[in-house]
Amino acid sequence: MSTVALKEVTKIWPDGTTAVDNVSLDVQDGEFMVLLGPSGCGKSTVLRMIAGLEDPTQGDILLNGEPVLELPPRDRSIAMVFQDFALYPHMTVSENIGFPLKLSGIEPTPRQERVDAIAGALGIGEVLARRPSQLSGGQRQRVAMGRAMVRRPGIFLMDEPLSNLDSGLRAELRAEITSMTRELGVTTMYVTHDQAEALTMADRVAIMRKGVLQDVGTPTEVYRRPATLYVAAFLGSPKMNLLEAAVYVHLDQYIALSFGEQTLYMPWNDPRARAVARYHGERIVVGIRAEALTPVTPDTQGPVFQGRIRFLEHHGHESLAYLDIGATAIVVDEMSGPVTETRSVGGGFRKALQRLAGQTPEPVAPQGRVGVLSEVGKHHRKPAELAVRLAPYPAIGPGHPLAVSVRMDAVHFFDERGDRIDVGWR
């Protein structure tokens, strides 16, 4: 049994920079946990603290339920694979892989048997006599993995092990790493900035930003129901359409979401309606993925956006149309700090009830500054270009009108702080 638990772990560098901020995370026995986020978000620091290469400023780390902060790295039953391979250049492949076993005092014959078995599984059995300088990047990475695996550790820590490889080789090794760790049943923590790696390989994904844990869940959970605006913006290709909308409540009838020139209507029987209704007279962020948009004829009834194509991207298997619908997009800066100052421009749900009693006319669209919707350099506005999936090489082009139907059940809502607006959230 090999489990990892981080309990309110914080790491502050000597210059006062907070690398990891109050992170709590549990990794189960045999689980493949991926730490995902942009460079500098603290994910590698988390791995180094678990390995014992860095000490947390505060908090505790438990392996198999036991505190390990007083244990040196060699006593933690952990093997770590680094981004730069960290192979010994004067040793052969066989000697590199077998070096941890040599340090453990294992006799040469059983040591070589384990080296041969690991090398065969990784497809590098024919290069055991070579030195690292004679290997390709993919072969060097396999050697680094073999050196970690030959120890049969309780926990694998992998710090962006594929980032220096070309895309084809990355895809191949992704599959090998995933299948091998699952076959061995070893608990694995894998750091990457590549969302494709995270969503493909992980049992669960932990997404970080500026040292803060944003969301944890299965790949399906974090993609379909992101906890924050940042997670919504970070995951997906093309990126989720994030649009600014003003909320107007027609009590017991519907909620109108105004995007400037166009409006979508949420029926009052939608399970999320009452949660969204609390923001009457305020601005929120509405997230719509490309797969929730379907091209339709202009006279289609229901939730529909009308617009003109600004430009097309052709990807062979599909085309992406970017549609001007007269709305305002919210852009999330990956490396911005947390929003600390928020202010409401609306009166909240109590005022909404007062204003709506007796069919009060809709209020004027709010113009004030609201939380993430006004943090210049953090989350900022620009004219929206709605990403829509089309068939490959469609018979339309820039300037053509296009109507798209919106699946309202697949729409996401976020408040002024960037938190998800939802009921029964996971």
N, C-alpha and C positions, 0 to 999 in steps of 0.2 A: 504494500500500500504506500503510495506517494502522493501527498497532498501539499498544497501551498496556500498559505493564508497571510494576507497583508492586513494589518489592523491600524488604520488611521496613520499611515506612513507618510512622513514629510521629509524632504531633503532640501536643505538650504545651503548653497555654496558659500565659501568664505566672503565673497564680495556682496552677499546679501540676496543674490538671485535665488528665487524659489524654483527648483527643478521639478519637484514632485510635491503636490499640495493635498495632504490629508486623504490619501488613496486607501480604500478598503476593497479587497478583492479576494475571492475564494476560488481556487482551482482544484477540481475534484481528481480523484485517482484515475489515471489513464486518459484524462481529458486533453484535447489539443486546444489550448487557449492562445488566441492571437491578440497582441497589443498593437493597435492600429492608430496612426496619427502622423502628422507632418513632421519633418525634421525639427528637433529642438523641443518637442512636446513633453519629453521626460520618459518616454517608453524604454529607452536603453538604460537609463538610470535605474528604473525599477528592476530590470534584469540584473544589473550589476549589484544592486543591494541584496537581491535574493542569493546571488552567487557568493556574496561576502567580499566583493571587490570594492564596495563603498558601504559606509555606515550611514543609516538613516539619522537625521537630526532628531526626530521623535517618531513614536509609533513602534510597532513590533512586527516581526516576521516569524511565522511558524511553519516548519516543515514536518509533516506527519503529526501535527498537533503539538509539537514541541518547539519552544522558543530557540532560535539559533543565532542570535546576535552575538553571543559569546563564542560561537564555534568558528574556527578558521575555515577558509574555503575548502581545504582538502578533506574536511570531516563532514561535509554536507551532502555527500552522495549526489553531486550535481556535475553534469558535463555541459560545457558551453561551447558553441560554435560561433566564431566571430565573423564579421563582415569581411575582414582582410585576410582570412584563412589562418594566419599566424602559424605557418608551418616552419619547421627547422630546415633551412636551406642546405645544410651539410649532411642531412640524413636522407636515406632512400625513403620511398613510399612505405615500404614494409617497416622500416625503423620508426618513421613518424607515427604510423598507426599503432605500433606496438609499444611506443614509449611509455604511456601511462601504465601498462601492464608490467613493464620492466621496473618502473618506480615502485610498483606494489610488490615486487619480489617474486613474481610468477616465473617459473622455470622456462627456459627457451623453447622446449618442444610444445607444451600446451599453449604457450604464448603465440607461437607461429601458427598453430592450428586455429586459434581464434582470429588472428590477423587474416589468414587465408579465407576463412568463412565470411568475415565482414567484407573483405575486398571483392570476393565473388558476388555477394549480394548487391554490392554497389557498382558492379561492372568495371572494376579497375584491377582485376586479378592479373592482367597481362603487363601492368606497368609497375609492379612491386619493386623492381630493381632500379627504377629511375629516380632521379632527384626532382624536387618541385619545379626547378627552372626548365625541365624538359617536358612539362605537362601543360595542357591547355587549361583555361580558367575553370571549365567544368570539371576536369579531372582533379584539379587542386581542391575544388570545393568538396568533391566526393572524399578525398583523402581527409580533409578536416572533419567531415561528418563521421568517417570511419574511426578516426582517433577518439571522437566523443563516444561513439556507440560501443566500441570494443570494451569499454570499462563496465558496460551494463549498469549504468547509473539508474537511480530512482527517478531523476528528473533531467530532461533536456532543456537547455536554454539556448535559443537560436536568435542571434542579433543580426537581422537583415542578411541572412547567409546567401541570398541570390541576387543582391542588388548590383553586383559587379559583372553579371552575366548578361548575354544577349537574350532577347525576348523568347526565342525558340527554346534555348537551353533552360531558361527559367521555367517555362511551362513543363518541360520534361522532368526537371528535378523537383518541381512542386508535387507532381504525382508520386515520385519516388519517395520523397520525405513523408508525405501523408500516409502512403501505404505501409512504409516500413515502421513508422512510429506506432501506427495502429496495430500492426502485426506483433510488435514487441510489447504492446500494451503499456508503453511508458508515458508518464505525464510530461507534456511538452508545453513550454511557453515560447512563442515565436513572435519576434518583433518585425514589423514591416510598415512602410508608408504606402504600399500598393494595395488598394482596396480589392483588386481582383484576386490577389493572393489570399487576403483575409477571408473573403466571402467563399472562396473555393476550398480552402484548407481547414478552416476552423470548425470545431464543435461549438465554441462560443467566441465572440469578439468583444474586446474591451477597447473602447475608443477614447483617446485622450486628446486634450487641447490645453496647452500652456500649463502642463503639470496636473490638470484636473481631469478626473475620470468623468466622461460625459454620458456614457451609455454602456451597458453590458447585456448581451443576449445572444441567441443563436443568429447566424447570418440572416435567416428569414425575418426574425423579430426586429433586428436593428434596421433592416432595409424597409420593411413594411410599416413599422410603427416607431420611427426614430424619436428618441426622448427629447432632443433639443433641435433647434434650428441649425446649429452647427453640424450635427450628425446628418440631418436631412440634406444639407448642402454638400457634405463631404462624400456621401455614398451615392453611387449611381452614375451611369453613363448612357445618355447625356445627363448632366446634372439636373436635379429637380428644379422645375420652374418655381421660383419663390416670388410671389406677387403681393404688393401692398393692397389691402382692402379695408374699406370702412364698413362697419357693422351697423345695420339698422334692423331693429326688431319689430315685427308686427305680431303682437302677442297672440298665441293660439292659432296663428295662421302660417307664417313663414319668417325666415330671416333673409334679408337682402344683403348681399355682399357686393359692395360697389367697388369696381376696379377703375374708376374714372369714367371712361366712355361706355363701359358695359357692366352688366349686373348679372350675378348668378343668384338663384333662389334656393335656399335650403328649407325643405318642408319641416313643419313643427314636430312631426312624428319621427324625425331623424334622432337616433339616440344621443347625438352630440349637440343637438340644438340648444338645450338649456345651458350647457357649458359655454357655448359660443355666445349665447344671449347676454351673458354677464358683461360683454364688451360693447354693449349698445352705445353708439356715438363715439366709439374709439376705433383706432386702427389696429389691425392684426396682420400677421403674415400668413398667406394661404399658399400651401405647397402642392404642386400638381406634377406628377411624373409624366413623361412622354407616353408611357403605356396606358395612362388614364385618359388620353385624348384620341378621338377617332374622327377622321375626316367624314363629313356628311354634306348633304345638299343644303343650300342656303335657307330653304324654307322649313328645315327640320325644327320640330318643337322640342321644348325641354331646355336643359342647361347647355347653352351653345355659345362659343366665342366666334365672332366674325373678325377677320383681319386680312392683311395682305402679306404675301411672302416677301421677306427682306432678302434672304439668300438661302441657298440649298447646299448641303454637304452630302456627297455621294460616298457610301461605304461599301459598295459592291452588293451586299446582301440586303441593304436598305438605304433609303435616303432620309436625311433629317431636314425638315423645313423649319425655318425660324420665322415666326409669325409676329407681325406688328399688330397688336390689338388695342393700342392706346392705353396700356396699363403701365404701372411703375414696378420695376423689379427691385428686390432687395438682394444685395451682394454681400456675402459673408466672407470676411478676411480670415483665412485659416490661422494666422498667427496672432490675431488680436487678443487682447486681454479680456477678462470677464467684464460685463457691463455692471457698473456699480450705482449708476444714477438713473432712476426711472421716474417718469411723471405721467399721470393720466390726463388726457384732455377731455374725456367724457365724464359723465356723472355716475357711471356704474349701473347696476341692475335696478337699484332702488329708484333712481331718477328715470330709468327707462320705463318702469311701470307707471310712474307719475305722468311722464310725457305721453305715453301710449293710451292712457285712459281716455276714452272718448275719441278715438281715431285722430290723435294729434299728428299734424304733418311731419314728414321726415325732417330731422335737423340738418343744418348745413354741414357739409363734410368738414371734419376737423383739420386744423392747420398747424396745431402746436407740435412741439418736439416730444417724441415718445420713445423712451428706452432704446432698444436696439435699432429702432426705425430712424434714429437721428444721430447715431454715434458715427460721426465722420471718421473714416479710416478703419472702422471696425465693421459696421454693417452700413452700407450706404446705398443710395438709390441710383437707378439709371433707367432709361426707357426699356421696357420689357421686350424680349424677343422669345416668344413662346416656342419651345422645342417640340416638334410634332414628328412622329415616325410615319414615313410614307413608303410605298413600294419602291424597289430600285428604279432609278432613272424615270421618274414620273413625267407625264406629258404636260407639266406645268413648270413655271420658273419664277424668278424674282418679279414682283409686281402683280402677280396673279392673286385674285381674291381666294380665300379659303375659309370654310366654316368647319369648326371642330366641336364635336359633342364631348362633354365633360362627365366622367363617372364620378358623381358626387360622393359615393361611398368610398372612393379611393383618394379623396382630397384630405390634406393634412392642415392642421391649424396650430399656430404658435403665437404666444402672447408677446408683449413688449419686451420681456426679458429674454426671449428666445426659448422659453419652455413650452412643451407640448400642451395644447388645450384638448382635453379628451376626458371621457368617462370610462371607467373600467379599464384604465390603462394597465398594461401588463406589469 
